Amino acid sequence: MENCYTFKLLNSKLLQTTLAMFAEDKVMEIFFMADEFCKVFDVQMEKYTVMDSKKRKNI
């Protein structure tokens, strides 16, 4: 019976390690996707933003 508990403990640690690695990879992937989106978004905003040639007066 003791060997059974040891196996479950080892299996659990392996699963936790695998899940932690998977989660870290996913977080990095999300940040990469967000960074790529921001690069494209900034270019498009520059391209399509209308600039006001007159300065606003302080009221």
All heavy atoms as TSV, in Angstrom:
chain	resi	resn	atom	element	x	y	z
A	1	MET	N	N	0.816	-1.184	0.000
A	1	MET	CA	C	0.000	0.000	0.000
A	1	MET	C	C	0.872	1.265	0.000
A	1	MET	O	O	0.504	2.255	-0.582
A	1	MET	CB	C	-0.915	-0.039	1.231
A	1	MET	CG	C	-2.027	0.950	1.169
A	1	MET	SD	S	-3.171	0.481	-0.121
A	1	MET	CE	C	-4.595	1.307	0.416
A	2	GLU	N	N	2.021	1.210	0.624
A	2	GLU	CA	C	2.907	2.366	0.694
A	2	GLU	C	C	3.423	2.742	-0.695
A	2	GLU	O	O	3.539	3.922	-1.025
A	2	GLU	CB	C	4.090	2.070	1.626
A	2	GLU	CG	C	4.945	3.288	1.897
A	2	GLU	CD	C	6.043	2.987	2.888
A	2	GLU	OE1	O	5.759	2.372	3.932
A	2	GLU	OE2	O	7.183	3.365	2.573
A	3	ASN	N	N	3.728	1.770	-1.538
A	3	ASN	CA	C	4.188	2.032	-2.900
A	3	ASN	C	C	3.128	2.753	-3.723
A	3	ASN	O	O	3.447	3.587	-4.567
A	3	ASN	CB	C	4.585	0.734	-3.600
A	3	ASN	CG	C	5.858	0.150	-3.035
A	3	ASN	OD1	O	6.647	0.866	-2.432
A	3	ASN	ND2	N	6.037	-1.135	-3.208
A	4	CYS	N	N	1.896	2.445	-3.471
A	4	CYS	CA	C	0.789	3.089	-4.178
A	4	CYS	C	C	0.774	4.585	-3.868
A	4	CYS	O	O	0.609	5.411	-4.757
A	4	CYS	CB	C	-0.529	2.442	-3.773
A	4	CYS	SG	S	-1.944	3.152	-4.641
A	5	TYR	N	N	0.948	4.951	-2.618
A	5	TYR	CA	C	0.973	6.363	-2.228
A	5	TYR	C	C	2.172	7.081	-2.841
A	5	TYR	O	O	2.063	8.213	-3.287
A	5	TYR	CB	C	0.992	6.516	-0.709
A	5	TYR	CG	C	-0.278	6.081	-0.030
A	5	TYR	CD1	C	-0.257	5.191	1.032
A	5	TYR	CD2	C	-1.505	6.561	-0.454
A	5	TYR	CE1	C	-1.412	4.790	1.654
A	5	TYR	CE2	C	-2.679	6.166	0.153
A	5	TYR	CZ	C	-2.633	5.279	1.220
A	5	TYR	OH	O	-3.788	4.892	1.829
A	6	THR	N	N	3.312	6.420	-2.892
A	6	THR	CA	C	4.503	7.008	-3.481
A	6	THR	C	C	4.279	7.281	-4.964
A	6	THR	O	O	4.622	8.344	-5.468
A	6	THR	CB	C	5.722	6.084	-3.301
A	6	THR	OG1	O	5.896	5.807	-1.915
A	6	THR	CG2	C	6.984	6.713	-3.853
A	7	PHE	N	N	3.669	6.344	-5.665
A	7	PHE	CA	C	3.398	6.516	-7.085
A	7	PHE	C	C	2.458	7.698	-7.310
A	7	PHE	O	O	2.682	8.524	-8.186
A	7	PHE	CB	C	2.801	5.240	-7.681
A	7	PHE	CG	C	2.414	5.400	-9.118
A	7	PHE	CD1	C	3.392	5.477	-10.103
A	7	PHE	CD2	C	1.085	5.508	-9.489
A	7	PHE	CE1	C	3.047	5.640	-11.429
A	7	PHE	CE2	C	0.732	5.673	-10.815
A	7	PHE	CZ	C	1.714	5.735	-11.794
A	8	LYS	N	N	1.413	7.787	-6.505
A	8	LYS	CA	C	0.466	8.898	-6.656
A	8	LYS	C	C	1.146	10.231	-6.385
A	8	LYS	O	O	0.897	11.214	-7.064
A	8	LYS	CB	C	-0.734	8.710	-5.714
A	8	LYS	CG	C	-1.681	7.638	-6.164
A	8	LYS	CD	C	-2.880	7.543	-5.255
A	8	LYS	CE	C	-3.812	6.448	-5.724
A	8	LYS	NZ	N	-4.979	6.322	-4.837
A	9	LEU	N	N	2.028	10.281	-5.402
A	9	LEU	CA	C	2.746	11.507	-5.082
A	9	LEU	C	C	3.664	11.903	-6.228
A	9	LEU	O	O	3.680	13.060	-6.652
A	9	LEU	CB	C	3.555	11.328	-3.794
A	9	LEU	CG	C	4.338	12.537	-3.310
A	9	LEU	CD1	C	3.393	13.681	-2.981
A	9	LEU	CD2	C	5.169	12.178	-2.087
A	10	LEU	N	N	4.410	10.959	-6.783
A	10	LEU	CA	C	5.300	11.249	-7.909
A	10	LEU	C	C	4.499	11.670	-9.133
A	10	LEU	O	O	4.868	12.612	-9.828
A	10	LEU	CB	C	6.166	10.021	-8.239
A	10	LEU	CG	C	7.246	9.661	-7.217
A	10	LEU	CD1	C	7.920	8.352	-7.621
A	10	LEU	CD2	C	8.271	10.769	-7.098
A	11	ASN	N	N	3.411	10.998	-9.374
A	11	ASN	CA	C	2.559	11.323	-10.512
A	11	ASN	C	C	1.991	12.732	-10.347
A	11	ASN	O	O	1.933	13.501	-11.294
A	11	ASN	CB	C	1.435	10.297	-10.629
A	11	ASN	CG	C	0.719	10.392	-11.956
A	11	ASN	OD1	O	1.233	10.966	-12.900
A	11	ASN	ND2	N	-0.464	9.830	-12.023
A	12	SER	N	N	1.616	13.088	-9.144
A	12	SER	CA	C	1.065	14.408	-8.866
A	12	SER	C	C	2.114	15.492	-9.083
A	12	SER	O	O	1.838	16.531	-9.660
A	12	SER	CB	C	0.541	14.464	-7.435
A	12	SER	OG	O	0.088	15.752	-7.118
A	13	LYS	N	N	3.353	15.271	-8.629
A	13	LYS	CA	C	4.422	16.257	-8.812
A	13	LYS	C	C	4.739	16.431	-10.292
A	13	LYS	O	O	4.968	17.543	-10.760
A	13	LYS	CB	C	5.669	15.843	-8.037
A	13	LYS	CG	C	5.549	16.056	-6.550
A	13	LYS	CD	C	6.843	15.714	-5.837
A	13	LYS	CE	C	6.688	15.948	-4.346
A	13	LYS	NZ	N	7.929	15.647	-3.625
A	14	LEU	N	N	4.752	15.346	-11.040
A	14	LEU	CA	C	5.012	15.422	-12.475
A	14	LEU	C	C	3.902	16.216	-13.161
A	14	LEU	O	O	4.173	17.072	-14.000
A	14	LEU	CB	C	5.111	14.019	-13.073
A	14	LEU	CG	C	5.303	13.939	-14.583
A	14	LEU	CD1	C	6.635	14.587	-14.973
A	14	LEU	CD2	C	5.255	12.507	-15.049
A	15	LEU	N	N	2.683	15.962	-12.774
A	15	LEU	CA	C	1.540	16.679	-13.338
A	15	LEU	C	C	1.627	18.166	-13.008
A	15	LEU	O	O	1.412	19.013	-13.874
A	15	LEU	CB	C	0.234	16.089	-12.816
A	15	LEU	CG	C	-1.053	16.709	-13.345
A	15	LEU	CD1	C	-1.133	16.557	-14.865
A	15	LEU	CD2	C	-2.256	16.070	-12.691
A	16	GLN	N	N	1.966	18.504	-11.774
A	16	GLN	CA	C	2.091	19.910	-11.377
A	16	GLN	C	C	3.189	20.605	-12.173
A	16	GLN	O	O	3.027	21.731	-12.626
A	16	GLN	CB	C	2.379	20.019	-9.884
A	16	GLN	CG	C	1.199	19.683	-9.006
A	16	GLN	CD	C	1.567	19.678	-7.534
A	16	GLN	OE1	O	2.733	19.765	-7.171
A	16	GLN	NE2	N	0.565	19.571	-6.688
A	17	THR	N	N	4.314	19.926	-12.339
A	17	THR	CA	C	5.423	20.499	-13.114
A	17	THR	C	C	5.008	20.707	-14.560
A	17	THR	O	O	5.282	21.764	-15.147
A	17	THR	CB	C	6.651	19.573	-13.048
A	17	THR	OG1	O	6.998	19.363	-11.683
A	17	THR	CG2	C	7.830	20.165	-13.792
A	18	THR	N	N	4.339	19.737	-15.134
A	18	THR	CA	C	3.886	19.840	-16.525
A	18	THR	C	C	2.887	20.978	-16.680
A	18	THR	O	O	2.984	21.764	-17.620
A	18	THR	CB	C	3.247	18.514	-16.979
A	18	THR	OG1	O	4.189	17.463	-16.789
A	18	THR	CG2	C	2.842	18.568	-18.435
A	19	LEU	N	N	1.945	21.090	-15.759
A	19	LEU	CA	C	0.955	22.165	-15.828
A	19	LEU	C	C	1.603	23.530	-15.656
A	19	LEU	O	O	1.227	24.490	-16.318
A	19	LEU	CB	C	-0.137	21.963	-14.778
A	19	LEU	CG	C	-1.119	20.824	-15.044
A	19	LEU	CD1	C	-2.066	20.661	-13.871
A	19	LEU	CD2	C	-1.891	21.070	-16.324
A	20	ALA	N	N	2.578	23.637	-14.776
A	20	ALA	CA	C	3.272	24.908	-14.565
A	20	ALA	C	C	4.016	25.321	-15.836
A	20	ALA	O	O	3.994	26.487	-16.226
A	20	ALA	CB	C	4.228	24.804	-13.391
A	21	MET	N	N	4.662	24.377	-16.496
A	21	MET	CA	C	5.376	24.672	-17.736
A	21	MET	C	C	4.391	25.075	-18.823
A	21	MET	O	O	4.631	26.015	-19.577
A	21	MET	CB	C	6.200	23.470	-18.178
A	21	MET	CG	C	7.405	23.216	-17.299
A	21	MET	SD	S	8.264	21.669	-17.654
A	21	MET	CE	C	8.515	21.743	-19.400
A	22	PHE	N	N	3.258	24.378	-18.896
A	22	PHE	CA	C	2.236	24.685	-19.888
A	22	PHE	C	C	1.686	26.086	-19.652
A	22	PHE	O	O	1.550	26.870	-20.582
A	22	PHE	CB	C	1.117	23.636	-19.802
A	22	PHE	CG	C	-0.034	23.915	-20.722
A	22	PHE	CD1	C	0.078	23.681	-22.075
A	22	PHE	CD2	C	-1.231	24.409	-20.229
A	22	PHE	CE1	C	-0.984	23.930	-22.934
A	22	PHE	CE2	C	-2.291	24.664	-21.074
A	22	PHE	CZ	C	-2.169	24.422	-22.432
A	23	ALA	N	N	1.401	26.415	-18.398
A	23	ALA	CA	C	0.858	27.730	-18.065
A	23	ALA	C	C	1.856	28.827	-18.405
A	23	ALA	O	O	1.488	29.871	-18.950
A	23	ALA	CB	C	0.483	27.779	-16.589
A	24	GLU	N	N	3.127	28.615	-18.097
A	24	GLU	CA	C	4.154	29.614	-18.401
A	24	GLU	C	C	4.263	29.835	-19.905
A	24	GLU	O	O	4.360	30.972	-20.368
A	24	GLU	CB	C	5.500	29.172	-17.837
A	24	GLU	CG	C	6.586	30.206	-17.976
A	24	GLU	CD	C	7.892	29.756	-17.351
A	24	GLU	OE1	O	7.856	29.042	-16.332
A	24	GLU	OE2	O	8.932	30.132	-17.902
A	25	ASP	N	N	4.217	28.762	-20.687
A	25	ASP	CA	C	4.270	28.881	-22.141
A	25	ASP	C	C	3.070	29.658	-22.675
A	25	ASP	O	O	3.204	30.484	-23.568
A	25	ASP	CB	C	4.323	27.507	-22.804
A	25	ASP	CG	C	5.668	26.823	-22.634
A	25	ASP	OD1	O	6.636	27.502	-22.244
A	25	ASP	OD2	O	5.743	25.607	-22.881
A	26	LYS	N	N	1.896	29.391	-22.112
A	26	LYS	CA	C	0.685	30.081	-22.562
A	26	LYS	C	C	0.740	31.561	-22.225
A	26	LYS	O	O	0.324	32.397	-23.026
A	26	LYS	CB	C	-0.573	29.449	-21.951
A	26	LYS	CG	C	-0.958	28.154	-22.594
A	26	LYS	CD	C	-1.301	28.397	-24.041
A	26	LYS	CE	C	-1.649	27.128	-24.746
A	26	LYS	NZ	N	-1.899	27.341	-26.177
A	27	VAL	N	N	1.236	31.898	-21.049
A	27	VAL	CA	C	1.344	33.301	-20.655
A	27	VAL	C	C	2.296	34.026	-21.604
A	27	VAL	O	O	2.001	35.128	-22.079
A	27	VAL	CB	C	1.811	33.435	-19.189
A	27	VAL	CG1	C	2.195	34.866	-18.861
A	27	VAL	CG2	C	0.733	32.938	-18.241
A	28	MET	N	N	3.417	33.412	-21.924
A	28	MET	CA	C	4.374	34.023	-22.851
A	28	MET	C	C	3.748	34.188	-24.236
A	28	MET	O	O	3.943	35.203	-24.898
A	28	MET	CB	C	5.645	33.187	-22.932
A	28	MET	CG	C	6.483	33.261	-21.670
A	28	MET	SD	S	7.948	32.232	-21.701
A	28	MET	CE	C	8.861	32.977	-23.043
A	29	GLU	N	N	2.974	33.195	-24.652
A	29	GLU	CA	C	2.315	33.266	-25.957
A	29	GLU	C	C	1.304	34.412	-25.990
A	29	GLU	O	O	1.232	35.155	-26.975
A	29	GLU	CB	C	1.611	31.942	-26.256
A	29	GLU	CG	C	0.949	31.898	-27.612
A	29	GLU	CD	C	0.266	30.571	-27.899
A	29	GLU	OE1	O	0.453	29.615	-27.134
A	29	GLU	OE2	O	-0.462	30.515	-28.899
A	30	ILE	N	N	0.558	34.593	-24.919
A	30	ILE	CA	C	-0.424	35.678	-24.848
A	30	ILE	C	C	0.266	37.033	-24.899
A	30	ILE	O	O	-0.162	37.940	-25.618
A	30	ILE	CB	C	-1.305	35.535	-23.586
A	30	ILE	CG1	C	-2.209	34.315	-23.737
A	30	ILE	CG2	C	-2.119	36.801	-23.340
A	30	ILE	CD1	C	-2.906	33.902	-22.460
A	31	PHE	N	N	1.366	37.200	-24.145
A	31	PHE	CA	C	2.100	38.461	-24.173
A	31	PHE	C	C	2.691	38.724	-25.563
A	31	PHE	O	O	2.690	39.857	-26.040
A	31	PHE	CB	C	3.207	38.479	-23.117
A	31	PHE	CG	C	2.721	38.913	-21.774
A	31	PHE	CD1	C	2.546	37.994	-20.752
A	31	PHE	CD2	C	2.428	40.244	-21.523
A	31	PHE	CE1	C	2.093	38.392	-19.508
A	31	PHE	CE2	C	1.979	40.657	-20.284
A	31	PHE	CZ	C	1.814	39.729	-19.276
A	32	PHE	N	N	3.179	37.695	-26.222
A	32	PHE	CA	C	3.719	37.846	-27.568
A	32	PHE	C	C	2.627	38.307	-28.526
A	32	PHE	O	O	2.835	39.226	-29.323
A	32	PHE	CB	C	4.335	36.526	-28.053
A	32	PHE	CG	C	4.835	36.584	-29.466
A	32	PHE	CD1	C	6.053	37.190	-29.756
A	32	PHE	CD2	C	4.097	36.057	-30.500
A	32	PHE	CE1	C	6.516	37.254	-31.065
A	32	PHE	CE2	C	4.548	36.118	-31.805
A	32	PHE	CZ	C	5.754	36.719	-32.094
A	33	MET	N	N	1.459	37.681	-28.447
A	33	MET	CA	C	0.344	38.053	-29.318
A	33	MET	C	C	-0.100	39.494	-29.056
A	33	MET	O	O	-0.391	40.246	-29.993
A	33	MET	CB	C	-0.821	37.086	-29.119
A	33	MET	CG	C	-0.553	35.697	-29.660
A	33	MET	SD	S	-1.799	34.485	-29.183
A	33	MET	CE	C	-3.260	35.160	-29.932
A	34	ALA	N	N	-0.146	39.888	-27.790
A	34	ALA	CA	C	-0.530	41.256	-27.442
A	34	ALA	C	C	0.489	42.255	-27.988
A	34	ALA	O	O	0.118	43.312	-28.513
A	34	ALA	CB	C	-0.674	41.398	-25.932
A	35	ASP	N	N	1.769	41.928	-27.889
A	35	ASP	CA	C	2.820	42.806	-28.392
A	35	ASP	C	C	2.718	42.967	-29.904
A	35	ASP	O	O	2.828	44.081	-30.426
A	35	ASP	CB	C	4.192	42.244	-27.995
A	35	ASP	CG	C	5.320	43.183	-28.364
A	35	ASP	OD1	O	5.249	44.374	-28.013
A	35	ASP	OD2	O	6.291	42.712	-28.995
A	36	GLU	N	N	2.500	41.873	-30.601
A	36	GLU	CA	C	2.347	41.935	-32.056
A	36	GLU	C	C	1.127	42.761	-32.438
A	36	GLU	O	O	1.167	43.552	-33.372
A	36	GLU	CB	C	2.244	40.520	-32.652
A	36	GLU	CG	C	3.522	39.734	-32.555
A	36	GLU	CD	C	4.675	40.396	-33.303
A	36	GLU	OE1	O	4.512	40.774	-34.481
A	36	GLU	OE2	O	5.742	40.557	-32.692
A	37	PHE	N	N	0.028	42.589	-31.712
A	37	PHE	CA	C	-1.182	43.372	-31.979
A	37	PHE	C	C	-0.902	44.863	-31.798
A	37	PHE	O	O	-1.294	45.686	-32.625
A	37	PHE	CB	C	-2.322	42.941	-31.047
A	37	PHE	CG	C	-3.504	43.869	-31.114
A	37	PHE	CD1	C	-4.410	43.768	-32.147
A	37	PHE	CD2	C	-3.679	44.852	-30.150
A	37	PHE	CE1	C	-5.489	44.642	-32.221
A	37	PHE	CE2	C	-4.751	45.726	-30.208
A	37	PHE	CZ	C	-5.661	45.621	-31.249
A	38	CYS	N	N	-0.216	45.222	-30.713
A	38	CYS	CA	C	0.073	46.631	-30.431
A	38	CYS	C	C	0.935	47.254	-31.520
A	38	CYS	O	O	0.724	48.415	-31.890
A	38	CYS	CB	C	0.740	46.782	-29.070
A	38	CYS	SG	S	-0.393	46.486	-27.703
A	39	LYS	N	N	1.883	46.509	-32.038
A	39	LYS	CA	C	2.728	47.028	-33.115
A	39	LYS	C	C	1.891	47.371	-34.345
A	39	LYS	O	O	2.032	48.447	-34.934
A	39	LYS	CB	C	3.801	46.011	-33.487
A	39	LYS	CG	C	4.889	45.843	-32.448
A	39	LYS	CD	C	5.858	44.754	-32.860
A	39	LYS	CE	C	6.880	44.487	-31.767
A	39	LYS	NZ	N	7.763	43.368	-32.114
A	40	VAL	N	N	1.011	46.476	-34.733
A	40	VAL	CA	C	0.151	46.697	-35.901
A	40	VAL	C	C	-0.851	47.819	-35.605
A	40	VAL	O	O	-1.084	48.693	-36.442
A	40	VAL	CB	C	-0.582	45.401	-36.305
A	40	VAL	CG1	C	-1.611	45.659	-37.394
A	40	VAL	CG2	C	0.422	44.351	-36.756
A	41	PHE	N	N	-1.417	47.819	-34.420
A	41	PHE	CA	C	-2.402	48.819	-34.039
A	41	PHE	C	C	-1.797	50.222	-34.068
A	41	PHE	O	O	-2.413	51.165	-34.582
A	41	PHE	CB	C	-2.951	48.502	-32.641
A	41	PHE	CG	C	-4.042	49.429	-32.208
A	41	PHE	CD1	C	-5.334	49.259	-32.674
A	41	PHE	CD2	C	-3.778	50.460	-31.321
A	41	PHE	CE1	C	-6.345	50.115	-32.270
A	41	PHE	CE2	C	-4.777	51.325	-30.906
A	41	PHE	CZ	C	-6.071	51.153	-31.387
A	42	ASP	N	N	-0.585	50.390	-33.536
A	42	ASP	CA	C	0.068	51.696	-33.521
A	42	ASP	C	C	0.296	52.223	-34.938
A	42	ASP	O	O	0.079	53.405	-35.213
A	42	ASP	CB	C	1.394	51.632	-32.769
A	42	ASP	CG	C	1.218	51.510	-31.271
A	42	ASP	OD1	O	0.115	51.819	-30.766
A	42	ASP	OD2	O	2.194	51.107	-30.593
A	43	VAL	N	N	0.706	51.354	-35.834
A	43	VAL	CA	C	0.924	51.757	-37.223
A	43	VAL	C	C	-0.392	52.206	-37.852
A	43	VAL	O	O	-0.458	53.242	-38.524
A	43	VAL	CB	C	1.559	50.613	-38.041
A	43	VAL	CG1	C	1.553	50.926	-39.529
A	43	VAL	CG2	C	2.972	50.339	-37.553
A	44	GLN	N	N	-1.455	51.457	-37.615
A	44	GLN	CA	C	-2.751	51.813	-38.179
A	44	GLN	C	C	-3.291	53.113	-37.580
A	44	GLN	O	O	-3.895	53.925	-38.292
A	44	GLN	CB	C	-3.762	50.669	-37.966
A	44	GLN	CG	C	-3.431	49.415	-38.739
A	44	GLN	CD	C	-3.396	49.642	-40.236
A	44	GLN	OE1	O	-4.247	50.327	-40.788
A	44	GLN	NE2	N	-2.401	49.082	-40.897
A	45	MET	N	N	-3.074	53.320	-36.291
A	45	MET	CA	C	-3.518	54.564	-35.657
A	45	MET	C	C	-2.783	55.762	-36.251
A	45	MET	O	O	-3.387	56.806	-36.503
A	45	MET	CB	C	-3.301	54.511	-34.147
A	45	MET	CG	C	-4.315	53.658	-33.426
A	45	MET	SD	S	-6.001	54.261	-33.572
A	45	MET	CE	C	-5.907	55.755	-32.615
A	46	GLU	N	N	-1.486	55.636	-36.468
A	46	GLU	CA	C	-0.718	56.711	-37.102
A	46	GLU	C	C	-1.276	57.007	-38.490
A	46	GLU	O	O	-1.403	58.161	-38.883
A	46	GLU	CB	C	0.751	56.296	-37.242
A	46	GLU	CG	C	1.576	56.455	-36.011
A	46	GLU	CD	C	2.000	57.899	-35.778
A	46	GLU	OE1	O	2.252	58.637	-36.751
A	46	GLU	OE2	O	2.061	58.259	-34.607
A	47	LYS	N	N	-1.606	55.967	-39.201
A	47	LYS	CA	C	-2.044	56.085	-40.586
A	47	LYS	C	C	-3.416	56.754	-40.692
A	47	LYS	O	O	-3.645	57.562	-41.590
A	47	LYS	CB	C	-2.090	54.676	-41.189
A	47	LYS	CG	C	-2.286	54.608	-42.660
A	47	LYS	CD	C	-2.164	53.157	-43.088
A	47	LYS	CE	C	-2.373	52.965	-44.549
A	47	LYS	NZ	N	-2.270	51.563	-44.942
A	48	TYR	N	N	-4.333	56.439	-39.793
A	48	TYR	CA	C	-5.719	56.882	-39.934
A	48	TYR	C	C	-6.151	57.963	-38.939
A	48	TYR	O	O	-7.296	58.387	-38.961
A	48	TYR	CB	C	-6.663	55.681	-39.823
A	48	TYR	CG	C	-6.530	54.756	-41.005
A	48	TYR	CD1	C	-5.863	53.537	-40.870
A	48	TYR	CD2	C	-7.030	55.102	-42.247
A	48	TYR	CE1	C	-5.725	52.687	-41.956
A	48	TYR	CE2	C	-6.900	54.264	-43.335
A	48	TYR	CZ	C	-6.239	53.056	-43.186
A	48	TYR	OH	O	-6.101	52.224	-44.258
A	49	THR	N	N	-5.258	58.429	-38.092
A	49	THR	CA	C	-5.621	59.470	-37.142
A	49	THR	C	C	-5.551	60.828	-37.829
A	49	THR	O	O	-4.585	61.146	-38.508
A	49	THR	CB	C	-4.684	59.461	-35.925
A	49	THR	OG1	O	-4.775	58.190	-35.299
A	49	THR	CG2	C	-5.048	60.535	-34.930
A	50	VAL	N	N	-6.591	61.614	-37.637
A	50	VAL	CA	C	-6.634	62.953	-38.205
A	50	VAL	C	C	-6.018	63.892	-37.185
A	50	VAL	O	O	-6.435	63.954	-36.034
A	50	VAL	CB	C	-8.088	63.376	-38.508
A	50	VAL	CG1	C	-8.127	64.799	-39.031
A	50	VAL	CG2	C	-8.715	62.413	-39.480
A	51	MET	N	N	-5.020	64.630	-37.631
A	51	MET	CA	C	-4.352	65.579	-36.741
A	51	MET	C	C	-4.962	66.963	-36.935
A	51	MET	O	O	-5.203	67.393	-38.061
A	51	MET	CB	C	-2.854	65.646	-37.035
A	51	MET	CG	C	-2.130	64.379	-36.749
A	51	MET	SD	S	-2.142	64.130	-34.988
A	51	MET	CE	C	-1.246	62.622	-34.893
A	52	ASP	N	N	-5.197	67.648	-35.843
A	52	ASP	CA	C	-5.705	69.003	-35.878
A	52	ASP	C	C	-4.512	69.947	-36.023
A	52	ASP	O	O	-3.597	69.930	-35.209
A	52	ASP	CB	C	-6.479	69.307	-34.593
A	52	ASP	CG	C	-7.195	70.638	-34.656
A	52	ASP	OD1	O	-7.275	71.227	-35.745
A	52	ASP	OD2	O	-7.691	71.067	-33.601
A	53	SER	N	N	-4.524	70.751	-37.078
A	53	SER	CA	C	-3.392	71.637	-37.325
A	53	SER	C	C	-3.397	72.836	-36.381
A	53	SER	O	O	-2.372	73.470	-36.167
A	53	SER	CB	C	-3.382	72.101	-38.774
A	53	SER	OG	O	-4.585	72.806	-39.053
A	54	LYS	N	N	-4.554	73.193	-35.830
A	54	LYS	CA	C	-4.638	74.311	-34.896
A	54	LYS	C	C	-4.525	73.800	-33.466
A	54	LYS	O	O	-5.040	72.746	-33.134
A	54	LYS	CB	C	-5.979	75.025	-35.050
A	54	LYS	CG	C	-6.212	75.588	-36.426
A	54	LYS	CD	C	-7.580	76.201	-36.491
A	54	LYS	CE	C	-7.886	76.652	-37.911
A	54	LYS	NZ	N	-9.244	77.148	-38.051
A	55	LYS	N	N	-3.857	74.570	-32.667
A	55	LYS	CA	C	-3.784	74.216	-31.242
A	55	LYS	C	C	-5.070	74.664	-30.570
A	55	LYS	O	O	-5.630	75.700	-30.920
A	55	LYS	CB	C	-2.585	74.887	-30.581
A	55	LYS	CG	C	-1.267	74.329	-31.026
A	55	LYS	CD	C	-0.161	74.920	-30.213
A	55	LYS	CE	C	1.168	74.305	-30.608
A	55	LYS	NZ	N	2.254	74.814	-29.806
A	56	ARG	N	N	-5.516	73.879	-29.606
A	56	ARG	CA	C	-6.730	74.245	-28.881
A	56	ARG	C	C	-6.418	75.387	-27.927
A	56	ARG	O	O	-5.361	75.457	-27.305
A	56	ARG	CB	C	-7.238	73.052	-28.076
A	56	ARG	CG	C	-7.628	71.898	-28.968
A	56	ARG	CD	C	-8.134	70.788	-28.137
A	56	ARG	NE	N	-9.566	70.702	-28.370
A	56	ARG	CZ	C	-10.372	69.914	-27.733
A	56	ARG	NH1	N	-9.919	69.162	-26.764
A	56	ARG	NH2	N	-11.627	69.858	-28.019
A	57	LYS	N	N	-7.361	76.279	-27.797
A	57	LYS	CA	C	-7.215	77.384	-26.866
A	57	LYS	C	C	-7.616	76.913	-25.487
A	57	LYS	O	O	-8.574	76.146	-25.329
A	57	LYS	CB	C	-8.104	78.557	-27.279
A	57	LYS	CG	C	-7.696	79.190	-28.580
A	57	LYS	CD	C	-8.613	80.334	-28.898
A	57	LYS	CE	C	-8.233	80.976	-30.226
A	57	LYS	NZ	N	-9.132	82.069	-30.592
A	58	ASN	N	N	-6.895	77.358	-24.495
A	58	ASN	CA	C	-7.279	77.059	-23.129
A	58	ASN	C	C	-8.454	77.934	-22.738
A	58	ASN	O	O	-8.401	79.141	-22.865
A	58	ASN	CB	C	-6.122	77.297	-22.167
A	58	ASN	CG	C	-5.010	76.298	-22.361
A	58	ASN	OD1	O	-5.263	75.207	-22.880
A	58	ASN	ND2	N	-3.804	76.634	-21.970
A	59	ILE	N	N	-9.496	77.321	-22.311
A	59	ILE	CA	C	-10.711	78.067	-21.927
A	59	ILE	C	C	-10.750	78.273	-20.447
A	59	ILE	O	O	-10.420	77.503	-19.652
A	59	ILE	CB	C	-11.979	77.341	-22.421
A	59	ILE	CG1	C	-11.963	77.252	-23.927
A	59	ILE	CG2	C	-13.207	78.044	-21.919
A	59	ILE	CD1	C	-13.114	76.462	-24.509
